[in-house]
Amino acid sequence: MRTITCIAGRCCVTLAMSLMAAGAAGEYVLDWDDDGMVTVDGERTLILGLYHIPKSDEPFEEMADTGFNVARVGADRMDAAHEAGLMTW
């Protein structure tokens, strides 16, 4: 977990996330570039997530297909989210 405070633009932003990867991949490495952009496993990443999962037959695939990359899910649905390529917290 890391914290960044942005002075430019008169804003203070605190970001703390714990992202877990699926299966043998283990945990993602979350960090920040010098300009404050989030990196996941060394790649600059715009985090787009949802708290509320769509009500459909394949909600995680639908989320991934529309550009989301993070979902807040319970432990019982974490594997399904990871299989669709989503990070979870």
C-alpha positions in Angstrom: 0.0 0.0 0.0 1.3 3.5 -0.9 0.1 7.0 -0.5 0.5 9.9 -2.9 -0.2 13.6 -2.1 -0.6 15.8 -5.1 0.3 19.5 -4.4 -0.1 20.7 -8.0 -3.7 21.7 -8.7 -4.4 22.3 -5.0 -5.5 18.8 -4.5 -4.7 16.1 -2.1 -5.3 12.6 -3.3 -4.8 9.4 -1.3 -4.9 6.1 -3.1 -4.6 2.8 -1.4 -5.4 -0.5 -3.2 -4.7 -4.1 -2.7 -5.0 -6.0 -6.0 -4.8 -9.7 -6.1 -4.1 -11.8 -9.2 -5.6 -15.1 -10.1 -4.0 -18.5 -9.6 -0.3 -19.0 -9.9 0.3 -15.4 -10.9 0.2 -14.4 -7.2 -0.3 -10.7 -6.3 0.0 -7.8 -8.7 2.8 -5.3 -8.0 1.1 -1.9 -7.6 3.3 1.3 -7.7 3.3 4.8 -9.1 5.4 6.5 -11.8 7.2 9.8 -11.1 4.2 11.7 -12.4 1.7 9.9 -10.1 0.3 7.5 -12.7 -0.6 4.1 -11.2 1.5 1.1 -12.5 0.4 -2.5 -12.3 3.3 -5.0 -12.9 5.4 -2.1 -14.2 2.8 -1.0 -16.8 1.0 2.4 -16.6 -2.6 1.5 -15.9 -5.8 3.6 -15.6 -7.8 1.8 -12.9 -11.5 1.5 -13.9 -13.6 -0.5 -11.5 -17.1 -1.2 -10.3 -18.6 -1.7 -6.9 -21.8 -3.1 -8.3 -21.5 -6.1 -10.6 -23.9 -6.1 -13.6 -26.8 -8.6 -13.5 -26.1 -10.7 -16.5 -25.2 -14.3 -17.4 -21.5 -13.4 -17.7 -21.0 -10.2 -15.7 -17.2 -10.3 -15.4 -16.7 -10.9 -19.1 -19.1 -8.0 -19.8 -17.1 -5.8 -17.5 -13.8 -6.7 -19.1 -15.2 -6.3 -22.7 -16.4 -2.8 -21.9 -13.0 -1.7 -20.5 -13.2 -2.2 -16.8 -10.2 -3.8 -15.1 -11.1 -4.0 -11.4 -14.1 -5.3 -9.5 -15.0 -5.4 -5.9 -16.2 -8.9 -5.2 -16.7 -11.4 -2.4 -14.3 -14.3 -2.0 -17.0 -16.6 -3.6 -16.8 -14.7 -6.9 -13.1 -13.8 -7.0 -12.0 -16.8 -9.2 -14.7 -16.0 -11.8 -13.5 -12.3 -11.9 -9.9 -13.3 -12.3 -10.8 -15.8 -15.1 -12.3 -12.8 -17.0 -9.0 -10.9 -16.6 -10.2 -8.6 -13.9 -8.2 -7.5 -10.8 -10.2 -7.6 -7.5 -10.2 -6.1 -4.1 
